[in-house]
Amino acid sequence: MEENNEQLVAFVELLAQLSKQLKALFDTGNAETFTDMNATVKEMYRIQHGSEDDAFKTIDPDCEVIYRNFDMIVAVLRTTENGEVDKGAQTAVNKFLRNMTEAVGNIVMLFGLA
């Protein structure tokens, strides 16, 4: 039980970190933020998929939105020429980021953290 609580606390801390990273990315447009986000999302996935806790099962649909949309961002960025993000790619990335932000908000509400 204590391990589950520690995992949940760690996940919530990562969720808060991801929220800050999303905000920073929207505020600054600094693409280097994606590197930090990648580490955060991977650790969230590891914690969530390594647990049988009901809380993690409850948030699974929103977590999947986060994971899938981040994977799509990476896929779009890999297709850009010389790292130059054109208008179409930027529109797609922004949509994926908004989807992630909404999912983070849903999880925050489910956990009663807002």
C-alpha positions as a Markdown table, in Angstrom:
| # | Residue | x | y | z |
|---|---|---|---|---|
| 1 | Met | 0.0 | 0.0 | 0.0 |
| 2 | Glu | 2.8 | 2.4 | 0.9 |
| 3 | Glu | 4.5 | 1.7 | -2.4 |
| 4 | Asn | 1.3 | 2.6 | -4.3 |
| 5 | Asn | 1.1 | 5.8 | -2.4 |
| 6 | Glu | 4.7 | 6.7 | -3.2 |
| 7 | Gln | 4.0 | 5.9 | -6.9 |
| 8 | Leu | 0.9 | 8.0 | -6.9 |
| 9 | Val | 2.8 | 11.0 | -5.3 |
| 10 | Ala | 5.6 | 10.6 | -7.8 |
| 11 | Phe | 3.1 | 10.5 | -10.6 |
| 12 | Val | 1.3 | 13.6 | -9.4 |
| 13 | Glu | 4.6 | 15.4 | -9.1 |
| 14 | Leu | 5.5 | 14.5 | -12.7 |
| 15 | Leu | 2.0 | 15.6 | -13.8 |
| 16 | Ala | 2.6 | 19.0 | -12.2 |
| 17 | Gln | 6.0 | 19.1 | -13.9 |
| 18 | Leu | 4.5 | 18.3 | -17.2 |
| 19 | Ser | 1.9 | 21.0 | -16.7 |
| 20 | Lys | 4.7 | 23.6 | -16.1 |
| 21 | Gln | 6.5 | 22.3 | -19.2 |
| 22 | Leu | 3.4 | 22.7 | -21.3 |
| 23 | Lys | 2.9 | 26.2 | -20.1 |
| 24 | Ala | 6.6 | 27.1 | -20.7 |
| 25 | Leu | 6.4 | 25.7 | -24.2 |
| 26 | Phe | 3.3 | 27.7 | -25.0 |
| 27 | Asp | 4.8 | 30.8 | -23.4 |
| 28 | Thr | 8.2 | 30.7 | -24.9 |
| 29 | Gly | 8.0 | 28.3 | -27.9 |
| 30 | Asn | 11.4 | 26.9 | -26.8 |
| 31 | Ala | 11.7 | 23.6 | -28.6 |
| 32 | Glu | 14.3 | 22.4 | -26.1 |
| 33 | Thr | 11.4 | 22.0 | -23.7 |
| 34 | Phe | 10.4 | 18.8 | -25.7 |
| 35 | Thr | 13.5 | 17.1 | -24.3 |
| 36 | Asp | 12.5 | 17.7 | -20.8 |
| 37 | Met | 8.9 | 16.7 | -21.6 |
| 38 | Asn | 10.1 | 13.5 | -23.1 |
| 39 | Ala | 11.8 | 12.4 | -19.9 |
| 40 | Thr | 8.7 | 13.4 | -17.9 |
| 41 | Val | 6.2 | 11.6 | -20.1 |
| 42 | Lys | 8.4 | 8.5 | -20.2 |
| 43 | Glu | 8.6 | 8.4 | -16.4 |
| 44 | Met | 4.9 | 9.0 | -16.0 |
| 45 | Tyr | 4.3 | 6.0 | -18.4 |
| 46 | Arg | 6.7 | 3.8 | -16.4 |
| 47 | Ile | 5.0 | 4.6 | -13.1 |
| 48 | Gln | 1.5 | 4.2 | -14.4 |
| 49 | His | 2.1 | 1.0 | -16.3 |
| 50 | Gly | 4.1 | -0.5 | -13.5 |
| 51 | Ser | 1.2 | -0.3 | -11.1 |
| 52 | Glu | -2.0 | -2.1 | -10.5 |
| 53 | Asp | -3.4 | 0.7 | -8.3 |
| 54 | Asp | -7.1 | 1.5 | -9.2 |
| 55 | Ala | -6.2 | 5.3 | -9.3 |
| 56 | Phe | -4.0 | 4.6 | -12.3 |
| 57 | Lys | -6.6 | 2.5 | -14.0 |
| 58 | Thr | -9.1 | 5.4 | -13.5 |
| 59 | Ile | -6.9 | 7.9 | -15.3 |
| 60 | Asp | -5.7 | 5.5 | -18.0 |
| 61 | Pro | -7.8 | 7.1 | -20.8 |
| 62 | Asp | -6.4 | 10.5 | -20.1 |
| 63 | Cys | -2.8 | 9.2 | -19.7 |
| 64 | Glu | -3.2 | 7.5 | -23.1 |
| 65 | Val | -4.1 | 10.8 | -24.6 |
| 66 | Ile | -0.9 | 12.3 | -23.1 |
| 67 | Tyr | 1.3 | 9.5 | -24.3 |
| 68 | Arg | -0.2 | 9.2 | -27.8 |
| 69 | Asn | -0.2 | 13.0 | -28.4 |
| 70 | Phe | 3.4 | 13.3 | -27.3 |
| 71 | Asp | 4.4 | 10.4 | -29.6 |
| 72 | Met | 2.6 | 12.3 | -32.4 |
| 73 | Ile | 4.5 | 15.5 | -31.6 |
| 74 | Val | 7.8 | 13.6 | -31.9 |
| 75 | Ala | 6.7 | 12.0 | -35.2 |
| 76 | Val | 5.8 | 15.4 | -36.6 |
| 77 | Leu | 9.0 | 17.0 | -35.5 |
| 78 | Arg | 11.1 | 14.2 | -37.0 |
| 79 | Thr | 9.5 | 14.9 | -40.4 |
| 80 | Thr | 10.6 | 18.5 | -40.5 |
| 81 | Glu | 13.3 | 19.7 | -42.8 |
| 82 | Asn | 16.5 | 20.7 | -40.9 |
| 83 | Gly | 14.5 | 21.3 | -37.8 |
| 84 | Glu | 12.4 | 24.0 | -39.4 |
| 85 | Val | 8.7 | 23.7 | -38.4 |
| 86 | Asp | 6.4 | 24.9 | -41.1 |
| 87 | Lys | 2.9 | 26.2 | -40.5 |
| 88 | Gly | 1.2 | 22.9 | -41.0 |
| 89 | Ala | 3.5 | 21.1 | -38.6 |
| 90 | Gln | 3.1 | 23.9 | -36.1 |
| 91 | Thr | -0.7 | 23.7 | -36.3 |
| 92 | Ala | -0.5 | 19.9 | -35.7 |
| 93 | Val | 2.0 | 20.3 | -32.8 |
| 94 | Asn | -0.2 | 22.9 | -31.2 |
| 95 | Lys | -3.3 | 20.7 | -31.4 |
| 96 | Phe | -1.4 | 17.8 | -29.8 |
| 97 | Leu | -0.2 | 20.1 | -27.0 |
| 98 | Arg | -3.7 | 21.3 | -26.4 |
| 99 | Asn | -4.9 | 17.7 | -26.2 |
| 100 | Met | -2.2 | 16.9 | -23.7 |
| 101 | Thr | -3.1 | 20.0 | -21.6 |
| 102 | Glu | -6.8 | 19.0 | -21.6 |
| 103 | Ala | -5.8 | 15.5 | -20.4 |
| 104 | Val | -3.6 | 16.8 | -17.7 |
| 105 | Gly | -6.5 | 19.0 | -16.5 |
| 106 | Asn | -8.8 | 16.0 | -16.5 |
| 107 | Ile | -6.4 | 14.0 | -14.4 |
| 108 | Val | -6.0 | 17.0 | -12.0 |
| 109 | Met | -9.8 | 17.2 | -11.6 |
| 110 | Leu | -10.2 | 13.4 | -11.1 |
| 111 | Phe | -7.6 | 13.5 | -8.4 |
| 112 | Gly | -9.3 | 16.6 | -6.9 |
| 113 | Leu | -6.1 | 18.7 | -7.1 |
| 114 | Ala | -7.7 | 21.8 | -8.7 |
